[in-house]
Amino acid sequence: MSEMSANRKIIHIDMDAFYASVEQMDNPELRGKPIAVGGAENRGVVAAASYEARKFGVRSAISGALAKKNCPDLIFVRPRFERYKEISTQIHKIFRDYTDLIEPLSLDEAYLDVTQNKKGNPSASLLAQEIRDRIFHEVGLTASAGISINKFVAKIASDYNKPNGQKTVTPDEVIPFLEVLPIRKFYGVGKVTTEKMYQLGIFTGLELKSKSLEFLQKHFGKAGNYYYHVVRGIHNSEVKSSRIAKSVAAEHTFEVNLSSEIFMLEQLDKIASSLERRLRKHTVSGKTVTLKIKYSDFTQQTRSKTLPYFIADKVLILETVKELLYQERMKDSVRLLGISMSNLNTEEKKSVVAVQLKFDF
């Protein structure tokens, strides 16, 4: 473990079932009941589920139809993103009483670097508890927290005692903690990678740690370097108070599957207009255009093209998208289309898009 890592105190705050909890807070009739935010439409997808609904297997990203099948008494609530942003702003105001080094991951979670903090409190664990208490009393919602020496371990730890709990992994505990951790719980190891690791006989952090850097790079490419270091407690990524956008995207799920490219082009025209507005809002442009296609069987495909110049204009975006659309035949009817712009000029323009050695932990 690097000395730089051991010298840091990082808190990961994760709100509990945020969207659903806001709805239950604002509407007392929903408290204690299984609710899903989003997903009510015929083709809708659940954005968030209350803990009462999660007991029945309702979770984010599943279809509303499946959610209702799993939980017949499920109550669907229309998302109110402006309200969620308002609550998130209140929470971040509390964060700023402790540190200016805040890196939001989304409306409901953020990293805080409290190595040097405004309260002069050497205990990151006590600070996390105080922050969570204030969120509960001042906002009315519960939050969970993970506390450790880097973002990777803090992120994993925040999930341990949910809801409304926290877990601290001190410098001395990091390696033992990671060695017994199931590989599926490693942040950054998705479902496909988990299955691949299982096939290679890697089920825990200890088994991952036993593999050489060469072995991991051979089987996982560049990600192998990441796995090699994080399992040793090395993750020197700083808490960045301003995150630079890597891509801007827009997409749409259709009520009825599309089987004709002509109908797809009509929809892509609208999606390109939406993307153009987002690019102009953030004053960015990009070189790489990606077309996202999700078929009726839920399989997904992406097609990309990188241009020699930056673009943000709908006409130029759509021209490239048409080329990608006709690149090959569709294998099935389409339920979702999306367009994203990456390889942005943010590095050049620096346009920001928001979104102890032995320490007392």
C-alpha positions, 0 to 999 in steps of 0.5 A: 500500500502506498504512503499516499493512500495510507495518509488519506481519509475518504468518506463515501456517502450514499443516500438510501433508496434516494428517489423512493425515499424522497417520494415517501418523505413528501407523501406520508401515504407512501411510507412503509409501502413498496414503491417504484419510481418510474416504470409505470408506462407500458415500456417503462423501466424502474429508476429506483425502488423503496426497501419495501419493494426490494424485498420482492426483487424490485430493483432499478433497471428492470421493466415495470411489467416485471416489477409489478409481477414480482410485487403485485401491490407495487405503487408506481410514482412518476419521477420528479428530478427537479425535486431530487436535485433540490434535495441533493443541493441541500445535502451538498450544502451540509457536505461543504461545512466539512470540506470543499473536496467533494466529488459527486458521482450522482445526485445521491452519492459523493466522495468527501476527502476529510484528511484536512477538514473544516472541523479540525476533527481527526476522526473520519468515522465521527465526521461521517456519523455527524454528517449522516445525523445532520442529513437525517435531522435537517433533510429528513432522509437516511444515508449510509457511509463508507470510510477508508484510505481511498475511494475504492475501499470507501465505496465498497464499505458504504454498502456494508451496513445499508440502510442507515449505517456506516463501516470504517476500514482503517489502514491496518484493516484494508488488506485483510478486508480486501482479501476476504471480499467476494470478487463480485463486490469489487467496485468496477468488476461487473457481471461479465468480468465476474463470470470470467474471473470465476472461470479463472478460479478467482472468487475472492480478493485473496485469489485475485491478489495471487495472480501476477500483473502479467496474468491479469493484463493478459486476461483483462487488458488495461483493466488488469493493471487496475485489479492488480493494484486495488486488491493491494489497497492501492488506488491513488485517484484524488477526490475531484471537486469538479468532474470533467465530462467524458461524454454527453448522450441522449436516448429514448425507449419506444412504446412500440418496437421499431423494425424499419430504418425509416422510422428509426431515422425519424426518432434519431432526428429527435434524439440528435436535437436533444443531444445538440441542446445538451452539448450547447448547454455545456458548451462542449463538442466532440469527435466520436459519435456513438449509436446505441441500439437495444433490441427487443430481446434486450441485447445491446449494440454500439457503433462508433465513428471518430471524426477528424474535427469537433462537432456539436451541430445536429446536422453533422451528428445526424449525418454520421448517425445515418452512416452508422445506422446503415453500417449493417442490417438490424438483427431484430426490432429495436426498443431503444436508440441513443446517440452519444458524443465522446472524445470531447474538447473539455480537456482543451477548454476545461468546461466543467459539467457538474454532475496517517501514517496512523490516523484516528479513523 
